[in-house]
Amino acid sequence: MARPRSDDKQTAILAGATRVIASQGLGASTAAIAKESGVSNGSLFTYFDTKADLLNQLYIELKTEMSSVIDGIPADHDLREQALYMWTQWMNWAASFPEKRRALALLNVSDEVTPESRQTARQVMSGVREFMRRITENGPMREEPLGLRVALLNGVAEATIDYMMQDPANADKHRMVGFEAFWRMVV
């Protein structure tokens, strides 16, 4: 009879996969992931049928976590304050979890991530996308496709995060400079 699955073990595997992928890339072996997770290679496949299944689940988990950090945008504040809240939460998450950020960046461009997983991630991030649509709908990029607007704003965010991590003593300053650039693009 098969052993029951443990949520703790699955969480450990996803955390181990994040660390290994961040350091070794998507080509990292499942044996390395299992070792980092503190489980046997066979146990890893009790939770995930294939490495691709693991990568897809990790992608969805990371997108869900990233999306959840910007929940609670204060609806009673003006749009700029709401955007600053979202920006600050996003920057703090990325700077606090560089391995998750790196793993997610690699998964974002991976052919292993299925269209179904990408659709699930879009649904998870739908609140963020809707907020981005709302804050850009009257700005200078309003005629451009939402995907392009989001990609351009993401580029500013990634540059800001890089500077925050390279110069932590001035992280708050870099976060605000990045926000001002982001805001000027939006309105």
Rosetta constraint file for C-alpha pairs under 8 A:
AtomPair CA 5 CA 9 HARMONIC 7.64 0.50
AtomPair CA 5 CA 10 HARMONIC 7.91 0.50
AtomPair CA 5 CA 46 HARMONIC 7.69 0.50
AtomPair CA 5 CA 47 HARMONIC 7.23 0.50
AtomPair CA 6 CA 10 HARMONIC 6.40 0.50
AtomPair CA 7 CA 11 HARMONIC 6.08 0.50
AtomPair CA 8 CA 12 HARMONIC 6.09 0.50
AtomPair CA 9 CA 13 HARMONIC 6.17 0.50
AtomPair CA 9 CA 39 HARMONIC 7.77 0.50
AtomPair CA 10 CA 14 HARMONIC 6.29 0.50
AtomPair CA 10 CA 47 HARMONIC 6.49 0.50
AtomPair CA 11 CA 15 HARMONIC 6.13 0.50
AtomPair CA 12 CA 16 HARMONIC 5.96 0.50
AtomPair CA 12 CA 37 HARMONIC 5.33 0.50
AtomPair CA 12 CA 38 HARMONIC 7.55 0.50
AtomPair CA 13 CA 17 HARMONIC 5.95 0.50
AtomPair CA 13 CA 33 HARMONIC 7.15 0.50
AtomPair CA 13 CA 34 HARMONIC 6.76 0.50
AtomPair CA 13 CA 36 HARMONIC 8.00 0.50
AtomPair CA 13 CA 37 HARMONIC 4.91 0.50
AtomPair CA 13 CA 38 HARMONIC 7.90 0.50
AtomPair CA 13 CA 39 HARMONIC 7.67 0.50
AtomPair CA 13 CA 44 HARMONIC 7.05 0.50
AtomPair CA 14 CA 18 HARMONIC 6.16 0.50
AtomPair CA 14 CA 37 HARMONIC 7.82 0.50
AtomPair CA 14 CA 54 HARMONIC 7.64 0.50
AtomPair CA 14 CA 58 HARMONIC 6.07 0.50
AtomPair CA 15 CA 19 HARMONIC 6.45 0.50
AtomPair CA 15 CA 37 HARMONIC 7.01 0.50
AtomPair CA 16 CA 20 HARMONIC 6.16 0.50
AtomPair CA 16 CA 33 HARMONIC 5.71 0.50
AtomPair CA 16 CA 34 HARMONIC 7.29 0.50
AtomPair CA 16 CA 36 HARMONIC 5.10 0.50
AtomPair CA 16 CA 37 HARMONIC 4.43 0.50
AtomPair CA 17 CA 21 HARMONIC 5.83 0.50
AtomPair CA 17 CA 33 HARMONIC 5.17 0.50
AtomPair CA 17 CA 34 HARMONIC 7.94 0.50
AtomPair CA 17 CA 36 HARMONIC 7.59 0.50
AtomPair CA 17 CA 37 HARMONIC 7.31 0.50
AtomPair CA 17 CA 58 HARMONIC 7.82 0.50
AtomPair CA 18 CA 22 HARMONIC 5.98 0.50
AtomPair CA 18 CA 58 HARMONIC 7.60 0.50
AtomPair CA 18 CA 99 HARMONIC 6.49 0.50
AtomPair CA 18 CA 100 HARMONIC 6.03 0.50
AtomPair CA 18 CA 103 HARMONIC 5.79 0.50
AtomPair CA 19 CA 23 HARMONIC 6.30 0.50
AtomPair CA 19 CA 36 HARMONIC 7.89 0.50
AtomPair CA 19 CA 99 HARMONIC 5.94 0.50
AtomPair CA 19 CA 100 HARMONIC 7.59 0.50
AtomPair CA 19 CA 103 HARMONIC 7.72 0.50
AtomPair CA 20 CA 24 HARMONIC 5.66 0.50
AtomPair CA 20 CA 25 HARMONIC 7.19 0.50
AtomPair CA 20 CA 28 HARMONIC 6.81 0.50
AtomPair CA 20 CA 32 HARMONIC 7.13 0.50
AtomPair CA 20 CA 33 HARMONIC 6.05 0.50
AtomPair CA 20 CA 36 HARMONIC 7.21 0.50
AtomPair CA 21 CA 25 HARMONIC 4.42 0.50
AtomPair CA 21 CA 26 HARMONIC 5.44 0.50
AtomPair CA 21 CA 27 HARMONIC 7.80 0.50
AtomPair CA 21 CA 28 HARMONIC 6.34 0.50
AtomPair CA 21 CA 103 HARMONIC 5.67 0.50
AtomPair CA 22 CA 99 HARMONIC 5.25 0.50
AtomPair CA 22 CA 100 HARMONIC 7.23 0.50
AtomPair CA 22 CA 102 HARMONIC 5.31 0.50
AtomPair CA 22 CA 103 HARMONIC 4.79 0.50
AtomPair CA 23 CA 99 HARMONIC 7.85 0.50
AtomPair CA 24 CA 28 HARMONIC 5.61 0.50
AtomPair CA 25 CA 103 HARMONIC 7.69 0.50
AtomPair CA 25 CA 106 HARMONIC 7.24 0.50
AtomPair CA 26 CA 106 HARMONIC 7.04 0.50
AtomPair CA 26 CA 107 HARMONIC 7.70 0.50
AtomPair CA 28 CA 32 HARMONIC 6.72 0.50
AtomPair CA 28 CA 33 HARMONIC 7.41 0.50
AtomPair CA 29 CA 33 HARMONIC 6.50 0.50
AtomPair CA 30 CA 34 HARMONIC 5.97 0.50
AtomPair CA 30 CA 41 HARMONIC 6.76 0.50
AtomPair CA 30 CA 44 HARMONIC 7.85 0.50
AtomPair CA 30 CA 51 HARMONIC 6.79 0.50
AtomPair CA 31 CA 35 HARMONIC 6.06 0.50
AtomPair CA 31 CA 40 HARMONIC 7.85 0.50
AtomPair CA 31 CA 41 HARMONIC 5.47 0.50
AtomPair CA 32 CA 36 HARMONIC 6.11 0.50
AtomPair CA 33 CA 37 HARMONIC 6.04 0.50
AtomPair CA 34 CA 38 HARMONIC 6.14 0.50
AtomPair CA 34 CA 39 HARMONIC 5.16 0.50
AtomPair CA 34 CA 40 HARMONIC 5.70 0.50
AtomPair CA 34 CA 41 HARMONIC 5.22 0.50
AtomPair CA 34 CA 43 HARMONIC 7.93 0.50
AtomPair CA 34 CA 44 HARMONIC 6.12 0.50
AtomPair CA 35 CA 39 HARMONIC 6.07 0.50
AtomPair CA 35 CA 40 HARMONIC 6.80 0.50
AtomPair CA 35 CA 41 HARMONIC 7.52 0.50
AtomPair CA 39 CA 43 HARMONIC 6.06 0.50
AtomPair CA 39 CA 44 HARMONIC 6.72 0.50
AtomPair CA 40 CA 44 HARMONIC 6.47 0.50
AtomPair CA 41 CA 45 HARMONIC 6.85 0.50
AtomPair CA 42 CA 46 HARMONIC 6.63 0.50
AtomPair CA 43 CA 47 HARMONIC 6.90 0.50
AtomPair CA 44 CA 48 HARMONIC 6.27 0.50
AtomPair CA 45 CA 49 HARMONIC 5.26 0.50
AtomPair CA 45 CA 50 HARMONIC 6.64 0.50
AtomPair CA 48 CA 53 HARMONIC 5.72 0.50
AtomPair CA 48 CA 54 HARMONIC 5.53 0.50
AtomPair CA 49 CA 53 HARMONIC 6.24 0.50
AtomPair CA 49 CA 54 HARMONIC 7.80 0.50
AtomPair CA 50 CA 54 HARMONIC 6.52 0.50
AtomPair CA 51 CA 55 HARMONIC 6.22 0.50
AtomPair CA 52 CA 56 HARMONIC 6.12 0.50
AtomPair CA 52 CA 112 HARMONIC 5.80 0.50
AtomPair CA 52 CA 113 HARMONIC 7.28 0.50
AtomPair CA 53 CA 57 HARMONIC 6.16 0.50
AtomPair CA 54 CA 58 HARMONIC 6.05 0.50
AtomPair CA 55 CA 59 HARMONIC 6.08 0.50
AtomPair CA 55 CA 107 HARMONIC 7.41 0.50
AtomPair CA 55 CA 112 HARMONIC 7.18 0.50
AtomPair CA 55 CA 113 HARMONIC 6.83 0.50
AtomPair CA 56 CA 60 HARMONIC 6.34 0.50
AtomPair CA 56 CA 112 HARMONIC 7.32 0.50
AtomPair CA 56 CA 113 HARMONIC 5.27 0.50
AtomPair CA 56 CA 114 HARMONIC 6.99 0.50
AtomPair CA 56 CA 117 HARMONIC 6.14 0.50
AtomPair CA 57 CA 61 HARMONIC 6.09 0.50
AtomPair CA 57 CA 117 HARMONIC 7.84 0.50
AtomPair CA 58 CA 62 HARMONIC 6.05 0.50
AtomPair CA 59 CA 63 HARMONIC 6.17 0.50
AtomPair CA 59 CA 104 HARMONIC 6.44 0.50
AtomPair CA 59 CA 107 HARMONIC 6.22 0.50
AtomPair CA 59 CA 108 HARMONIC 7.76 0.50
AtomPair CA 59 CA 113 HARMONIC 7.50 0.50
AtomPair CA 59 CA 117 HARMONIC 7.62 0.50
AtomPair CA 59 CA 121 HARMONIC 7.87 0.50
AtomPair CA 60 CA 64 HARMONIC 6.00 0.50
AtomPair CA 60 CA 117 HARMONIC 6.59 0.50
AtomPair CA 60 CA 118 HARMONIC 7.90 0.50
AtomPair CA 60 CA 120 HARMONIC 7.05 0.50
AtomPair CA 60 CA 121 HARMONIC 5.67 0.50
AtomPair CA 61 CA 65 HARMONIC 6.14 0.50
AtomPair CA 62 CA 66 HARMONIC 6.05 0.50
AtomPair CA 62 CA 100 HARMONIC 6.97 0.50
AtomPair CA 62 CA 104 HARMONIC 6.57 0.50
AtomPair CA 63 CA 67 HARMONIC 6.01 0.50
AtomPair CA 63 CA 104 HARMONIC 7.73 0.50
AtomPair CA 63 CA 121 HARMONIC 6.06 0.50
AtomPair CA 63 CA 124 HARMONIC 7.14 0.50
AtomPair CA 63 CA 125 HARMONIC 7.22 0.50
AtomPair CA 64 CA 68 HARMONIC 6.08 0.50
AtomPair CA 64 CA 121 HARMONIC 7.21 0.50
AtomPair CA 64 CA 124 HARMONIC 5.94 0.50
AtomPair CA 64 CA 125 HARMONIC 7.34 0.50
AtomPair CA 65 CA 69 HARMONIC 6.53 0.50
AtomPair CA 66 CA 70 HARMONIC 7.42 0.50
AtomPair CA 66 CA 90 HARMONIC 7.29 0.50
AtomPair CA 66 CA 93 HARMONIC 7.20 0.50
AtomPair CA 67 CA 71 HARMONIC 6.94 0.50
AtomPair CA 67 CA 124 HARMONIC 6.93 0.50
AtomPair CA 67 CA 125 HARMONIC 5.76 0.50
AtomPair CA 67 CA 128 HARMONIC 7.01 0.50
AtomPair CA 69 CA 89 HARMONIC 6.07 0.50
AtomPair CA 69 CA 90 HARMONIC 6.88 0.50
AtomPair CA 69 CA 93 HARMONIC 7.12 0.50
AtomPair CA 70 CA 85 HARMONIC 7.67 0.50
AtomPair CA 70 CA 86 HARMONIC 5.32 0.50
AtomPair CA 70 CA 89 HARMONIC 5.71 0.50
AtomPair CA 70 CA 90 HARMONIC 6.63 0.50
AtomPair CA 70 CA 128 HARMONIC 7.89 0.50
AtomPair CA 73 CA 82 HARMONIC 5.77 0.50
AtomPair CA 73 CA 85 HARMONIC 6.51 0.50
AtomPair CA 73 CA 86 HARMONIC 6.60 0.50
AtomPair CA 74 CA 82 HARMONIC 6.11 0.50
AtomPair CA 74 CA 85 HARMONIC 7.93 0.50
AtomPair CA 75 CA 82 HARMONIC 7.26 0.50
AtomPair CA 77 CA 81 HARMONIC 5.89 0.50
AtomPair CA 77 CA 82 HARMONIC 6.11 0.50
AtomPair CA 78 CA 82 HARMONIC 6.24 0.50
AtomPair CA 79 CA 83 HARMONIC 6.05 0.50
AtomPair CA 79 CA 135 HARMONIC 7.07 0.50
AtomPair CA 80 CA 84 HARMONIC 6.08 0.50
AtomPair CA 80 CA 183 HARMONIC 7.76 0.50
AtomPair CA 81 CA 85 HARMONIC 6.12 0.50
AtomPair CA 82 CA 86 HARMONIC 6.30 0.50
AtomPair CA 83 CA 87 HARMONIC 6.00 0.50
AtomPair CA 83 CA 135 HARMONIC 7.86 0.50
AtomPair CA 84 CA 88 HARMONIC 5.95 0.50
AtomPair CA 84 CA 179 HARMONIC 6.97 0.50
AtomPair CA 85 CA 89 HARMONIC 6.17 0.50
AtomPair CA 86 CA 90 HARMONIC 6.10 0.50
AtomPair CA 87 CA 91 HARMONIC 6.05 0.50
AtomPair CA 87 CA 179 HARMONIC 6.81 0.50
AtomPair CA 88 CA 92 HARMONIC 5.99 0.50
AtomPair CA 88 CA 175 HARMONIC 7.29 0.50
AtomPair CA 89 CA 93 HARMONIC 6.12 0.50
AtomPair CA 90 CA 94 HARMONIC 6.26 0.50
AtomPair CA 91 CA 95 HARMONIC 6.04 0.50
AtomPair CA 91 CA 157 HARMONIC 7.43 0.50
AtomPair CA 91 CA 160 HARMONIC 7.84 0.50
AtomPair CA 91 CA 161 HARMONIC 6.12 0.50
AtomPair CA 91 CA 175 HARMONIC 7.07 0.50
AtomPair CA 92 CA 96 HARMONIC 5.85 0.50
AtomPair CA 93 CA 97 HARMONIC 6.03 0.50
AtomPair CA 94 CA 98 HARMONIC 5.88 0.50
AtomPair CA 94 CA 100 HARMONIC 7.63 0.50
AtomPair CA 94 CA 101 HARMONIC 5.73 0.50
AtomPair CA 94 CA 161 HARMONIC 6.82 0.50
AtomPair CA 95 CA 161 HARMONIC 6.31 0.50
AtomPair CA 95 CA 164 HARMONIC 7.07 0.50
AtomPair CA 95 CA 165 HARMONIC 6.22 0.50
AtomPair CA 97 CA 101 HARMONIC 6.32 0.50
AtomPair CA 98 CA 102 HARMONIC 6.06 0.50
AtomPair CA 99 CA 103 HARMONIC 6.03 0.50
AtomPair CA 100 CA 104 HARMONIC 5.96 0.50
AtomPair CA 101 CA 105 HARMONIC 6.13 0.50
AtomPair CA 102 CA 106 HARMONIC 6.35 0.50
AtomPair CA 103 CA 107 HARMONIC 6.15 0.50
AtomPair CA 104 CA 108 HARMONIC 5.93 0.50
AtomPair CA 105 CA 109 HARMONIC 6.96 0.50
AtomPair CA 106 CA 110 HARMONIC 6.33 0.50
AtomPair CA 107 CA 112 HARMONIC 7.97 0.50
AtomPair CA 107 CA 113 HARMONIC 6.86 0.50
AtomPair CA 108 CA 113 HARMONIC 7.76 0.50
AtomPair CA 113 CA 117 HARMONIC 6.31 0.50
AtomPair CA 113 CA 118 HARMONIC 6.96 0.50
AtomPair CA 114 CA 118 HARMONIC 6.29 0.50
AtomPair CA 115 CA 119 HARMONIC 6.08 0.50
AtomPair CA 116 CA 120 HARMONIC 6.22 0.50
AtomPair CA 117 CA 121 HARMONIC 6.14 0.50
AtomPair CA 118 CA 122 HARMONIC 6.15 0.50
AtomPair CA 119 CA 123 HARMONIC 6.27 0.50
AtomPair CA 120 CA 124 HARMONIC 6.21 0.50
AtomPair CA 121 CA 125 HARMONIC 6.02 0.50
AtomPair CA 122 CA 126 HARMONIC 5.76 0.50
AtomPair CA 125 CA 129 HARMONIC 6.23 0.50
AtomPair CA 126 CA 130 HARMONIC 5.96 0.50
AtomPair CA 127 CA 131 HARMONIC 6.15 0.50
AtomPair CA 128 CA 132 HARMONIC 6.14 0.50
AtomPair CA 129 CA 133 HARMONIC 6.06 0.50
AtomPair CA 129 CA 150 HARMONIC 7.74 0.50
AtomPair CA 130 CA 134 HARMONIC 6.11 0.50
AtomPair CA 131 CA 135 HARMONIC 6.20 0.50
AtomPair CA 132 CA 136 HARMONIC 6.09 0.50
AtomPair CA 132 CA 150 HARMONIC 7.00 0.50
AtomPair CA 133 CA 137 HARMONIC 5.77 0.50
AtomPair CA 133 CA 146 HARMONIC 6.47 0.50
AtomPair CA 135 CA 139 HARMONIC 7.69 0.50
AtomPair CA 135 CA 186 HARMONIC 6.56 0.50
AtomPair CA 135 CA 187 HARMONIC 7.68 0.50
AtomPair CA 136 CA 140 HARMONIC 7.79 0.50
AtomPair CA 136 CA 141 HARMONIC 6.71 0.50
AtomPair CA 136 CA 142 HARMONIC 5.87 0.50
AtomPair CA 136 CA 149 HARMONIC 7.73 0.50
AtomPair CA 136 CA 186 HARMONIC 5.05 0.50
AtomPair CA 136 CA 187 HARMONIC 6.75 0.50
AtomPair CA 137 CA 141 HARMONIC 7.64 0.50
AtomPair CA 137 CA 142 HARMONIC 4.79 0.50
AtomPair CA 138 CA 142 HARMONIC 5.69 0.50
AtomPair CA 138 CA 187 HARMONIC 6.91 0.50
AtomPair CA 139 CA 185 HARMONIC 7.49 0.50
AtomPair CA 139 CA 186 HARMONIC 5.27 0.50
AtomPair CA 139 CA 187 HARMONIC 4.27 0.50
AtomPair CA 140 CA 185 HARMONIC 7.07 0.50
AtomPair CA 140 CA 186 HARMONIC 6.80 0.50
AtomPair CA 140 CA 187 HARMONIC 6.44 0.50
AtomPair CA 141 CA 149 HARMONIC 6.76 0.50
AtomPair CA 141 CA 185 HARMONIC 7.52 0.50
AtomPair CA 141 CA 186 HARMONIC 7.09 0.50
AtomPair CA 144 CA 148 HARMONIC 6.62 0.50
AtomPair CA 144 CA 149 HARMONIC 6.68 0.50
AtomPair CA 145 CA 149 HARMONIC 6.47 0.50
AtomPair CA 146 CA 150 HARMONIC 6.09 0.50
AtomPair CA 147 CA 151 HARMONIC 6.08 0.50
AtomPair CA 148 CA 152 HARMONIC 6.11 0.50
AtomPair CA 149 CA 153 HARMONIC 6.22 0.50
AtomPair CA 150 CA 154 HARMONIC 5.94 0.50
AtomPair CA 151 CA 155 HARMONIC 6.26 0.50
AtomPair CA 152 CA 156 HARMONIC 6.70 0.50
AtomPair CA 153 CA 157 HARMONIC 6.31 0.50
AtomPair CA 153 CA 182 HARMONIC 6.23 0.50
AtomPair CA 153 CA 185 HARMONIC 7.75 0.50
AtomPair CA 154 CA 158 HARMONIC 6.07 0.50
AtomPair CA 155 CA 159 HARMONIC 6.26 0.50
AtomPair CA 156 CA 160 HARMONIC 6.16 0.50
AtomPair CA 156 CA 178 HARMONIC 6.57 0.50
AtomPair CA 156 CA 181 HARMONIC 7.44 0.50
AtomPair CA 156 CA 182 HARMONIC 6.53 0.50
AtomPair CA 157 CA 161 HARMONIC 6.14 0.50
AtomPair CA 157 CA 178 HARMONIC 6.82 0.50
AtomPair CA 157 CA 182 HARMONIC 7.80 0.50
AtomPair CA 158 CA 162 HARMONIC 6.18 0.50
AtomPair CA 159 CA 163 HARMONIC 6.36 0.50
AtomPair CA 159 CA 178 HARMONIC 7.98 0.50
AtomPair CA 160 CA 164 HARMONIC 6.15 0.50
AtomPair CA 160 CA 174 HARMONIC 6.23 0.50
AtomPair CA 160 CA 175 HARMONIC 6.16 0.50
AtomPair CA 160 CA 178 HARMONIC 5.40 0.50
AtomPair CA 161 CA 165 HARMONIC 6.17 0.50
AtomPair CA 161 CA 175 HARMONIC 7.53 0.50
AtomPair CA 162 CA 166 HARMONIC 6.10 0.50
AtomPair CA 163 CA 167 HARMONIC 5.87 0.50
AtomPair CA 163 CA 168 HARMONIC 7.96 0.50
AtomPair CA 163 CA 171 HARMONIC 7.29 0.50
AtomPair CA 163 CA 174 HARMONIC 6.52 0.50
AtomPair CA 164 CA 168 HARMONIC 5.36 0.50
AtomPair CA 164 CA 170 HARMONIC 6.86 0.50
AtomPair CA 164 CA 171 HARMONIC 4.28 0.50
AtomPair CA 164 CA 172 HARMONIC 7.56 0.50
AtomPair CA 164 CA 174 HARMONIC 5.90 0.50
AtomPair CA 164 CA 175 HARMONIC 6.87 0.50
AtomPair CA 165 CA 171 HARMONIC 7.17 0.50
AtomPair CA 167 CA 171 HARMONIC 6.24 0.50
AtomPair CA 170 CA 174 HARMONIC 6.24 0.50
AtomPair CA 171 CA 175 HARMONIC 6.01 0.50
AtomPair CA 172 CA 176 HARMONIC 6.31 0.50
AtomPair CA 173 CA 177 HARMONIC 6.18 0.50
AtomPair CA 174 CA 178 HARMONIC 5.99 0.50
AtomPair CA 175 CA 179 HARMONIC 6.12 0.50
AtomPair CA 176 CA 180 HARMONIC 6.13 0.50
AtomPair CA 177 CA 181 HARMONIC 6.37 0.50
AtomPair CA 178 CA 182 HARMONIC 6.09 0.50
AtomPair CA 179 CA 183 HARMONIC 5.93 0.50
AtomPair CA 180 CA 184 HARMONIC 6.11 0.50
AtomPair CA 181 CA 185 HARMONIC 6.33 0.50
AtomPair CA 182 CA 186 HARMONIC 6.34 0.50
AtomPair CA 183 CA 187 HARMONIC 6.11 0.50
